[in-house]
Each structure stands twice: as structure tokens, then as C-alpha cells.
Amino acid sequence: MQTSHSSSYAFQLAEIVNQGKLVSDEIIFNLLSKRLEAGESKGESGFILDGFPRTIRQAEILDEVTEIDLVVNLKLREDVLVEKCLGRRICSQCGKGFNVASINAKAENGRPAMSMAPLLPPSHCSTKLITRADDTEEVVKERLRVYHEKSQPVEDFYREQGKIMEFDLPGGIPESWPKLLEALNLEDYEVKRSAVA
């Protein structure tokens, strides 16, 4: 019975996301509360939320539910963001994500030049790539419109609390990850973790 409910829930979420819309606060907080409780019972001491909260109301409710220490605002040129979203691909067999977009954006109108190499699949995946249903130009632009209208004010909400760290992405993951770790003072942690692994 629960599997049927879970798959129905997953279908509803996929429909909302594929239209570039936001999932309702009720659904989000139901899922988040369950996950935080599960993590706490397992002894987890913290968590990272990606792309949430997206509205002021969600941020206010989140403040009532838990303590937020830091919000990292990853910033990327909008033209590059659109191009990267349109370049996303998934292997229909293994489910891994790749990106076929090769970004070479020139500096213009105060925006820095940016270069990002594609994240190409291995040969056994290259003939099985599919595009995500929500990665159409229309849906990506709708997501950006919704972001400017509802999510951008969340930055000010956390900025007023002194909890926001702005981080301009310098490029793709290989360029950005070490600099983000450095900005978060985690570069030593990553080196130690790599040495142990």
C-alpha cells in the first residue's frame, strides 16, 4: 500500500517539476520533516539542503523547524545556466548524468568570461543518452522567471540574518569545487578525506 502511495507522490512531484513549477510548501515540509527526523535518529549532526528554501514563506517555516547556519548562494551567468541546463543528458541504461554543452562565453556587459568543458559519457553510455523532460528552453526560462519572482527575495532574507555567503562559480566542477571548499574553510578536510580513501 505504501509503495503505491510513494509512487503516486513521485509522479505528482515529477509532473510539477517538469512544468518548471514549485512543489507546494505542504509537500516539501512533509518530506523534509520526515528526512530530518530519520537523520536525527541515525545520529546525523547536520544536513545540506540544495535548492531549498525557494520562497520567503518556506524560509520562515524552515527557521521554525530547525537552525540554519549558512546559506551558500552559488551564482552563475544566466546565459551559461540556460546553456548548461539544455546540455544535460542522462544515460537511459545506468541513470548517470552527463552534460554535452561546451561553454565558451565571452566577457560582456560586466559579466566575466566563462569556460566549462562538457562532461561527456563513456562510450558504453554515449548511444543511450536522453534529455530530461524538464530541460527544454521553455521550462528552464520558466524556472528562471519563478526564481526572480519568488526565490531571489530569499537571498535578502538570509543576508539580513548575516547567514549568506555569495560564491561566483568560476567554471565547471573541476574549477569550482576546490575554490568552494577553500571559501568554506574545508580544503584541509577534503585533503584528509582523500588521503584516507
matplotlib code that plots the C-alpha trace (Angstrom):
import matplotlib.pyplot as plt

x = [0.0, 2.8, 4.6, 1.5, 1.3, 5.0, 4.9, 1.8, 3.7, 6.7, 4.5, 2.9, 6.4, 7.7, 4.7, 5.2, 9.0, 8.6, 6.4, 9.0, 6.8, 7.5, 6.3, 3.9, 5.1, 3.0, 4.6, 8.1, 7.8, 6.2, 9.2, 11.8, 10.4, 10.5, 14.0, 15.3, 13.7, 15.2, 18.7, 18.4, 17.5, 20.6, 22.8, 23.4, 24.8, 23.9, 22.5, 22.8, 19.7, 20.1, 17.8, 15.6, 14.0, 12.8, 10.3, 10.3, 7.4, 9.5, 12.5, 10.3, 8.8, 12.3, 13.5, 10.8, 11.7, 15.5, 18.6, 20.2, 23.9, 24.9, 23.4, 25.7, 24.4, 26.0, 26.0, 26.2, 25.7, 22.1, 23.1, 25.5, 23.0, 20.5, 23.1, 24.2, 20.6, 19.9, 23.1, 22.1, 21.7, 21.0, 22.0, 18.8, 20.5, 22.6, 20.9, 24.2, 24.1, 26.3, 26.5, 27.2, 27.4, 30.8, 30.7, 32.9, 31.1, 32.9, 33.1, 30.3, 28.2, 30.2, 29.9, 33.1, 34.2, 33.5, 34.6, 33.2, 34.2, 31.4, 31.0, 30.9, 29.7, 31.9, 31.4, 29.0, 26.6, 27.0, 24.3, 21.8, 21.6, 18.2, 17.2, 15.4, 11.7, 12.2, 15.3, 13.5, 14.3, 10.7, 10.8, 14.3, 13.2, 10.0, 12.2, 14.3, 11.2, 9.9, 13.3, 13.4, 9.9, 9.8, 13.3, 15.6, 14.0, 15.1, 18.7, 17.8, 16.1, 19.3, 21.5, 19.7, 20.4, 24.1, 23.9, 24.6, 27.9, 28.0, 30.0, 30.6, 31.1, 34.4, 33.7, 32.7, 33.1, 36.9, 37.5, 34.7, 34.9, 38.4, 37.6, 34.3, 36.0, 38.5, 35.8, 34.1, 37.5, 37.1, 40.1, 42.0, 39.1, 38.9, 42.7, 42.5, 39.4, 41.2, 44.3, 42.1, 40.1]
y = [0.0, 2.4, 1.7, 2.8, 6.0, 6.7, 6.1, 8.3, 11.0, 10.7, 11.0, 14.2, 15.7, 14.8, 16.5, 19.7, 19.8, 19.0, 22.1, 24.3, 25.0, 24.9, 22.0, 23.1, 24.1, 21.3, 18.6, 20.0, 20.3, 16.9, 15.3, 17.5, 16.8, 13.1, 13.2, 15.4, 13.1, 10.0, 11.6, 12.7, 9.1, 7.9, 10.4, 12.7, 16.1, 18.3, 18.5, 20.3, 21.5, 22.0, 24.5, 25.0, 27.1, 28.8, 31.3, 33.6, 31.6, 28.4, 30.2, 31.4, 27.9, 26.4, 28.8, 27.5, 23.8, 23.9, 26.2, 27.2, 28.1, 29.1, 29.7, 29.4, 31.4, 29.8, 32.4, 31.7, 33.8, 33.3, 32.7, 30.0, 28.5, 28.1, 26.6, 24.1, 23.1, 22.4, 20.3, 17.9, 14.3, 11.1, 7.6, 5.6, 2.4, 3.3, 6.6, 8.6, 12.3, 14.0, 17.3, 17.8, 21.7, 23.2, 26.7, 29.4, 32.6, 35.9, 38.7, 41.2, 43.8, 43.4, 39.6, 37.6, 35.3, 31.7, 28.4, 25.0, 21.7, 19.2, 16.2, 13.5, 10.0, 6.9, 5.1, 2.4, 5.3, 7.6, 5.9, 5.7, 9.4, 11.0, 14.6, 15.2, 16.1, 19.4, 20.5, 22.4, 26.1, 27.0, 25.2, 26.5, 30.0, 29.5, 28.3, 31.4, 33.6, 31.9, 32.2, 36.0, 36.4, 34.1, 32.9, 35.9, 37.6, 34.6, 35.8, 39.1, 37.2, 35.3, 38.3, 40.3, 37.4, 37.5, 33.9, 34.2, 33.6, 34.7, 32.4, 33.2, 29.9, 30.3, 27.5, 23.8, 21.4, 20.9, 24.7, 25.5, 22.6, 23.4, 27.1, 26.5, 24.2, 26.9, 29.6, 27.3, 26.6, 22.9, 22.4, 20.6, 18.3, 17.3, 16.6, 14.5, 12.6, 11.9, 10.6, 8.2, 6.9]
z = [0.0, 0.9, -2.4, -4.3, -2.3, -2.7, -6.5, -6.7, -4.8, -7.0, -10.1, -8.7, -8.0, -11.4, -13.1, -11.1, -11.7, -15.4, -15.8, -14.2, -11.2, -7.5, -5.3, -2.6, 0.8, 2.4, 0.3, 0.8, 4.6, 4.9, 3.1, 4.9, 8.4, 7.8, 6.4, 9.3, 11.9, 10.2, 10.1, 13.8, 14.8, 12.9, 14.8, 11.9, 13.2, 10.2, 6.7, 3.4, 1.5, -2.2, -3.9, -0.8, 0.6, -2.6, -1.1, 1.9, 3.4, 3.2, 4.8, 7.6, 8.2, 8.0, 10.7, 13.0, 12.2, 12.5, 12.8, 9.6, 10.0, 6.5, 3.1, 0.1, -2.9, -6.0, -8.7, -12.4, -15.5, -16.7, -20.3, -19.2, -16.8, -19.6, -21.9, -19.2, -18.5, -22.1, -22.4, -19.6, -20.6, -18.7, -19.7, -20.1, -19.0, -16.0, -14.9, -14.6, -15.6, -18.2, -20.0, -23.7, -23.5, -24.2, -22.7, -24.0, -23.0, -23.7, -21.1, -21.8, -20.0, -16.8, -16.8, -16.6, -19.4, -18.6, -19.9, -19.0, -20.6, -21.3, -19.0, -21.7, -21.2, -21.6, -24.9, -23.5, -22.5, -25.5, -27.6, -24.7, -23.8, -23.2, -22.3, -19.1, -19.7, -17.8, -19.7, -22.5, -23.1, -22.2, -18.9, -18.0, -18.7, -16.7, -13.8, -14.0, -14.1, -11.0, -9.3, -9.9, -8.6, -5.6, -4.8, -5.2, -2.1, -0.1, -0.6, 1.2, 4.0, 4.8, 4.0, 6.7, 9.2, 8.2, 7.1, 3.3, 1.5, -2.1, -4.4, -8.0, -9.9, -11.8, -14.2, -14.1, -11.2, -11.5, -11.2, -8.7, -6.2, -4.8, -4.6, -2.8, -0.3, 0.3, 0.7, 3.3, 5.0, 4.2, 1.9, 4.7, 5.4, 1.7, 1.5, 4.7, 3.4, 0.1, 1.9, 3.9, 1.0]

ax = plt.figure().add_subplot(projection="3d")
ax.plot(x, y, z, "-o")
ax.set_aspect("equal")
plt.show()
